[in-house]
Amino acid sequence: MNASFPEDFLLLGLTKYPWLDLPLFFVLLTSYMFTLLGNFAIILVSQLDSQLQSPMYFFLTSLSFLDLCFTTTTVPQMLFNLGGPNKKITYIGCMAQAYVFHWLGCTECVLLGIMALDRYVAVCKPLRYSVIMDQKLCLQLSSTAWLIGLANSLLQSTLTVQLPLCGNRVLDHFFCELPGLIKMACGDTTINEITLAVVATFLIMGPLSMILVSYSYIARTVFRIPSAAGRLKAFNTCSSHLLVVSLFYGPGIYIYMQPSGDGPQDVIKVLTLFYCVITPMANPFIYTLRNKEVIGAMQRLLRKAISAKRLRK
């Protein structure tokens, strides 16, 4: 390995107090198990229940799959570092983690914007919804989100990998993220910071603008619905998505609009933990607890499973 690049990095982790490692380990392990359980349940129910075969649940399944990959990119490494004295990650592992995490994060930004567009068509053009949002368009939109995320990750991560580290191996974070790696570099990082800020602005503010415009039209349509029950139903189909958007975009805007790490590192760690661990865990519960269709589908599948078990006996 070139002297400018260490063989591994030392991760300082979430906190500087070692006695917190064990409690944090169990908290993260529990949250990770809930994330796996909740998102797998969403995917399973959406695929097996015929009443959930609509564009809305196609995108919800895509979001759940994305969240599974997103949290799995970071949490196992965090658990490994918290569970023992070894706080290291290999250089190759660190760079791979940065590539994948940035890819998935950018993809989720775009996907949440696409989901707002889907809600706009469903509420504002209900009679043409199934015609406009057909399977082909849904696949194209989902693929576009993944490709945009991949292209941005390749650009940003490749620029970051080329930065000289001059042997620096201490990363004040709990996993490898681009702003932290840029801050470690010993060379000129101006191009990296400008590129990250500009592209992050487009990838965050672009979908966010789509979300705001979509929901402005949705709100205008909902207020025109004469019945209170109709307004409530339309609101319920959108409120879960709005809550997820708030949880994901809020921390992301704070962190990526100042890539040079000007913010307090403890605050950055907490916000990063929020959108890479807490939000993927919360998403399935937000969608199920506020969605009668998903709850009904889970109940039907549970009854079928119980009936099948009784027949086998």
Wavefront OBJ file of the C-alpha trace (Angstrom):
o trace
v 0.000 0.000 0.000
v 1.271 3.436 -0.943
v 2.549 5.432 2.035
v -0.044 8.104 1.314
v -2.804 5.566 1.942
v -2.981 3.521 5.157
v -3.803 -0.173 5.221
v -6.712 0.498 7.538
v -8.573 3.263 9.331
v -9.221 3.687 13.027
v -12.861 4.642 13.594
v -13.401 6.792 16.688
v -17.037 5.692 16.762
v -20.183 7.288 18.118
v -18.778 8.376 21.449
v -15.447 8.864 23.195
v -16.696 7.012 26.294
v -15.828 3.272 26.052
v -18.343 2.303 28.755
v -21.140 3.298 26.346
v -20.049 0.759 23.713
v -21.988 -2.186 25.153
v -25.304 -0.320 25.661
v -24.977 1.175 22.171
v -24.251 -2.284 20.772
v -27.549 -3.670 22.093
v -29.513 -0.578 21.037
v -28.129 -0.774 17.496
v -28.611 -4.541 17.325
v -32.245 -4.172 18.392
v -32.894 -1.371 15.905
v -31.224 -3.391 13.128
v -33.419 -6.417 13.857
v -36.527 -4.219 13.760
v -35.305 -2.722 10.462
v -34.854 -6.158 8.909
v -38.175 -7.438 10.241
v -40.201 -4.369 9.255
v -38.814 -3.939 5.750
v -38.908 -7.653 4.933
v -42.551 -7.666 6.073
v -43.389 -4.745 3.752
v -41.722 -6.472 0.792
v -43.382 -9.814 1.546
v -46.879 -8.394 2.009
v -46.648 -6.177 -1.084
v -45.582 -9.122 -3.235
v -48.010 -11.733 -1.901
v -51.228 -9.751 -1.493
v -53.080 -9.173 -4.783
v -54.819 -6.061 -3.403
v -51.478 -4.286 -3.033
v -50.418 -4.664 -6.661
v -50.369 -0.943 -7.447
v -47.645 1.608 -8.290
v -47.749 3.013 -4.751
v -46.781 -0.357 -3.270
v -44.254 -1.018 -6.022
v -42.375 2.103 -4.926
v -42.909 1.260 -1.252
v -41.326 -2.154 -1.893
v -38.430 -0.434 -3.662
v -37.981 1.891 -0.673
v -38.002 -1.041 1.764
v -35.406 -2.930 -0.291
v -33.303 0.219 -0.490
v -33.522 0.728 3.282
v -32.451 -2.874 3.890
v -29.344 -2.358 1.753
v -28.738 1.129 3.168
v -28.679 0.090 6.823
v -26.780 -3.158 6.108
v -23.973 -1.095 4.573
v -23.158 0.492 7.940
v -24.717 -1.284 10.927
v -22.842 -4.637 10.826
v -19.511 -2.777 10.799
v -20.709 -0.564 13.653
v -21.754 -3.610 15.671
v -18.376 -5.250 15.033
v -16.516 -2.161 16.262
v -18.770 -1.697 19.305
v -18.643 -5.386 20.261
v -14.904 -5.624 20.804
v -11.606 -3.784 21.085
v -11.021 -3.719 17.329
v -12.188 -0.317 16.011
v -10.582 -0.671 12.595
v -11.822 -1.013 9.030
v -9.580 -1.873 6.090
v -8.818 0.808 3.520
v -10.526 -1.202 0.761
v -13.504 -1.930 3.009
v -13.777 1.743 3.898
v -13.768 2.894 0.295
v -16.275 0.214 -0.702
v -18.538 1.303 2.152
v -18.303 4.938 1.044
v -19.141 4.025 -2.568
v -22.159 1.884 -1.678
v -23.504 4.140 1.081
v -23.372 7.209 -1.169
v -25.002 5.274 -4.023
v -27.900 4.104 -1.866
v -28.351 7.475 -0.163
v -28.553 9.345 -3.476
v -30.925 6.723 -4.873
v -33.264 7.177 -1.905
v -33.278 10.960 -2.428
v -34.475 10.517 -6.008
v -36.892 7.693 -5.141
v -38.665 9.805 -2.514
v -39.189 12.478 -5.174
v -40.618 9.873 -7.564
v -42.973 8.637 -4.842
v -44.310 12.196 -4.478
v -44.970 12.262 -8.225
v -46.856 8.968 -7.875
v -49.009 10.457 -5.082
v -49.711 13.513 -7.268
v -51.040 11.351 -10.105
v -53.060 9.187 -7.680
v -54.784 12.152 -6.004
v -55.019 14.695 -8.817
v -55.645 12.350 -11.747
v -57.298 9.286 -10.133
v -59.216 8.151 -13.244
v -56.022 7.961 -15.310
v -53.745 6.746 -12.507
v -53.385 3.136 -13.651
v -52.887 4.244 -17.266
v -50.223 6.880 -16.522
v -48.348 4.943 -13.826
v -48.172 1.646 -15.707
v -45.647 -1.076 -14.942
v -43.242 0.059 -17.653
v -43.084 3.640 -16.357
v -42.686 2.467 -12.757
v -39.728 0.290 -13.737
v -38.191 3.131 -15.749
v -38.544 5.612 -12.876
v -37.125 3.160 -10.336
v -34.194 2.293 -12.624
v -33.538 5.994 -13.197
v -33.251 6.566 -9.441
v -30.706 3.747 -9.090
v -28.675 4.905 -12.102
v -28.555 8.543 -10.946
v -27.409 7.385 -7.499
v -24.738 5.141 -9.029
v -23.429 7.835 -11.377
v -23.147 10.369 -8.558
v -21.464 7.857 -6.256
v -18.888 6.954 -8.898
v -18.116 10.636 -9.447
v -17.921 11.724 -5.809
v -16.246 8.631 -4.418
v -13.654 8.473 -7.185
v -12.693 12.110 -6.549
v -12.422 11.361 -2.827
v -10.307 8.218 -3.278
v -7.724 10.232 -5.196
v -7.115 12.626 -2.297
v -3.756 12.106 -0.528
v -4.079 11.128 3.127
v -0.370 11.390 4.015
v -0.688 8.410 6.335
v -3.702 9.790 8.229
v -5.709 6.832 9.513
v -7.910 8.233 12.296
v -11.481 8.863 11.113
v -13.684 10.740 13.573
v -16.831 8.887 12.618
v -18.498 5.504 13.101
v -18.303 4.517 9.424
v -16.773 5.741 6.170
v -18.726 8.662 4.725
v -17.478 11.077 2.080
v -17.503 14.336 4.116
v -15.425 12.667 6.838
v -12.950 11.236 4.321
v -12.591 14.611 2.599
v -11.857 16.217 5.962
v -9.024 13.690 6.536
v -7.148 14.604 3.361
v -3.878 16.513 3.582
v -4.106 18.020 0.104
v -6.312 20.642 -1.532
v -9.933 19.535 -1.204
v -11.555 22.566 -2.840
v -12.684 20.666 -5.958
v -14.120 17.840 -3.844
v -16.008 20.214 -1.575
v -17.411 22.283 -4.429
v -18.395 19.205 -6.431
v -20.029 17.543 -3.435
v -21.927 20.708 -2.490
v -23.119 21.419 -6.042
v -24.202 17.870 -6.829
v -25.747 17.438 -3.372
v -27.731 20.629 -3.953
v -29.156 19.242 -7.194
v -29.791 15.754 -5.803
v -31.396 17.005 -2.601
v -33.122 20.188 -3.718
v -34.236 18.745 -7.083
v -36.333 15.893 -5.641
v -37.347 18.098 -2.702
v -38.678 20.717 -5.134
v -40.581 17.957 -6.943
v -42.050 16.881 -3.607
v -43.092 20.409 -2.641
v -44.660 21.145 -6.048
v -46.465 17.779 -6.092
v -47.910 18.308 -2.641
v -48.968 21.867 -3.410
v -51.138 20.479 -6.236
v -52.286 17.629 -3.985
v -53.300 20.064 -1.229
v -55.275 22.175 -3.688
v -57.068 19.060 -4.959
v -57.765 17.701 -1.471
v -59.335 20.965 -0.287
v -61.748 20.777 -3.208
v -63.079 17.372 -2.107
v -66.563 18.033 -0.685
v -66.681 15.280 1.941
v -64.560 15.231 5.093
v -64.097 11.469 4.749
v -62.738 11.907 1.230
v -60.307 14.584 2.346
v -59.131 12.399 5.233
v -58.554 9.397 2.947
v -56.539 11.500 0.490
v -54.526 13.023 3.328
v -53.748 9.593 4.812
v -52.315 8.342 1.507
v -49.781 11.190 1.551
v -49.001 11.866 5.225
v -46.792 8.783 5.657
v -44.637 9.769 2.692
v -44.314 13.344 3.956
v -43.176 12.099 7.369
v -40.550 9.817 5.789
v -39.320 12.712 3.609
v -38.907 14.926 6.680
v -36.943 12.260 8.574
v -34.594 11.597 5.655
v -34.044 15.017 4.127
v -33.618 17.045 7.320
v -30.321 15.474 8.501
v -29.096 15.041 4.901
v -29.456 18.741 4.125
v -27.517 19.733 7.256
v -24.632 17.339 6.569
v -24.195 17.573 2.799
v -24.699 21.296 2.449
v -21.482 21.764 4.442
v -19.222 18.923 3.195
v -16.055 20.432 4.645
v -17.237 19.414 8.112
v -17.819 22.886 9.507
v -20.581 21.641 11.794
v -19.881 20.144 15.237
v -18.770 16.547 14.713
v -20.943 15.204 17.539
v -24.016 16.777 15.912
v -23.028 15.344 12.516
v -22.647 11.877 14.040
v -26.073 12.010 15.676
v -27.771 13.242 12.488
v -25.949 10.643 10.396
v -27.042 7.928 12.809
v -30.585 9.243 12.491
v -30.887 8.951 8.714
v -28.804 5.784 8.250
v -30.208 3.767 11.195
v -33.326 5.330 12.723
v -35.109 6.338 9.516
v -34.815 2.897 7.796
v -36.178 1.332 11.007
v -39.036 3.832 11.272
v -40.161 3.735 7.617
v -42.053 0.404 7.671
v -43.775 1.291 10.942
v -44.791 4.701 9.603
v -46.327 3.101 6.526
v -48.019 0.187 8.316
v -49.377 1.992 11.379
v -50.961 4.687 9.205
v -52.090 2.462 6.331
v -55.218 0.330 6.716
v -54.543 -1.474 3.417
v -51.171 -2.773 4.609
v -52.567 -3.753 8.010
v -55.452 -5.554 6.294
v -53.038 -7.376 3.969
v -50.918 -8.510 6.928
v -54.021 -9.800 8.702
v -55.120 -11.733 5.602
v -51.690 -13.323 5.173
v -51.595 -14.209 8.868
v -55.019 -15.877 8.655
v -53.916 -17.828 5.572
v -50.754 -18.988 7.361
v -52.772 -20.117 10.417
v -55.318 -21.933 8.224
v -52.560 -23.676 6.260
v -50.915 -24.766 9.523
v -54.201 -26.201 10.814
v -54.785 -28.115 7.567
v -51.340 -29.711 7.786
v -52.243 -30.993 11.245
l 1 2 3 4 5 6 7 8 9 10 11 12 13 14 15 16 17 18 19 20 21 22 23 24 25 26 27 28 29 30 31 32 33 34 35 36 37 38 39 40 41 42 43 44 45 46 47 48 49 50 51 52 53 54 55 56 57 58 59 60 61 62 63 64 65 66 67 68 69 70 71 72 73 74 75 76 77 78 79 80 81 82 83 84 85 86 87 88 89 90 91 92 93 94 95 96 97 98 99 100 101 102 103 104 105 106 107 108 109 110 111 112 113 114 115 116 117 118 119 120 121 122 123 124 125 126 127 128 129 130 131 132 133 134 135 136 137 138 139 140 141 142 143 144 145 146 147 148 149 150 151 152 153 154 155 156 157 158 159 160 161 162 163 164 165 166 167 168 169 170 171 172 173 174 175 176 177 178 179 180 181 182 183 184 185 186 187 188 189 190 191 192 193 194 195 196 197 198 199 200 201 202 203 204 205 206 207 208 209 210 211 212 213 214 215 216 217 218 219 220 221 222 223 224 225 226 227 228 229 230 231 232 233 234 235 236 237 238 239 240 241 242 243 244 245 246 247 248 249 250 251 252 253 254 255 256 257 258 259 260 261 262 263 264 265 266 267 268 269 270 271 272 273 274 275 276 277 278 279 280 281 282 283 284 285 286 287 288 289 290 291 292 293 294 295 296 297 298 299 300 301 302 303 304 305 306 307 308 309 310 311 312 313
